[in-house]
C-alpha cells in the first residue's frame, strides 16, 4: 500500500472512530485538524522514545564533547 493510500485509510478509520465516540459530527476540516494533532503527538512521542532508547543503549555524547568538536570544525 502506498503512503497516500495508507494515510487515506488511516484518516477514514480515524473519522469513523470519532463519529462512534462523539454524539455530534464535526466538519471535515475539524477532523483533519484533530487527525493532524494526533499524528503530531504520535510523532513526538516516538521521537522522545527514540531518544530514551539511544540513552539506554549508550548512543549519546555529552554536550561538552559536541561543543568541543564544533569548535574544532569552526576554527
N, C-alpha and C positions, 0 to 999 in steps of 0.2 A: 504494500500500500504506500503510495507516495505521501509526502508530507502534507500537501494541501488536502488530500482525501482524508488523511488521519485527523487533521485539525478540524475539518468539517464534521467528521463523525464525532469527535470529542465534544465539539460545540453543541451539536444536536443532542447528544446524551446529557450534557450539562443543562441545556434548556429544559429537556423533558424531566430531569430530576428536580429542577427548580419549580416547575409547574406542579409537580406532585406534592412538593413540600409547602408551597405557598397557597394561600386562599385567593390571591389576586394575581393575575398575569401582568407582566410588565411589557413595555415597548421593547422591540428588538434591540434598539440602541442600549437600553438598560442592561439587557442580558449580555451584550457584547462587553460593556464596561465591567460587569461582575465577573465574567469569564476571564477577561484580561487581568483583573486584580487577583483572581485565584491563581492564574498561571504565574504571575509575578511573585506571589507568595511562595508557590511551589519551587520556582527557580531560585529564589533567595534562600529558602530552607535547604535546598540541595547544595548550594554553594557553601553555606555555613557548615553543613555536614562534611563536605569535601575538605574544608579547612581543618575540622576536627580530626578527620581520618588522616590527613597529612601530618598533623601534630602527633597523633598517636603512633604513626609509623616512623616518626623521626625525619620526615621530609620537609624540614623547615630550616631557616637560617636566622640568626639573630639580626636585629636591626643594625647593630654596630658593624657586623660583617658586611651587610649590604651597603651601608653608608661608606665604609672603607673602600669597597670595590668601586662604587660610583665616583668617589674622589679620585681614585687612580685612573679611571677611564676619562675623567674630565680634565685632568692635568696634562 
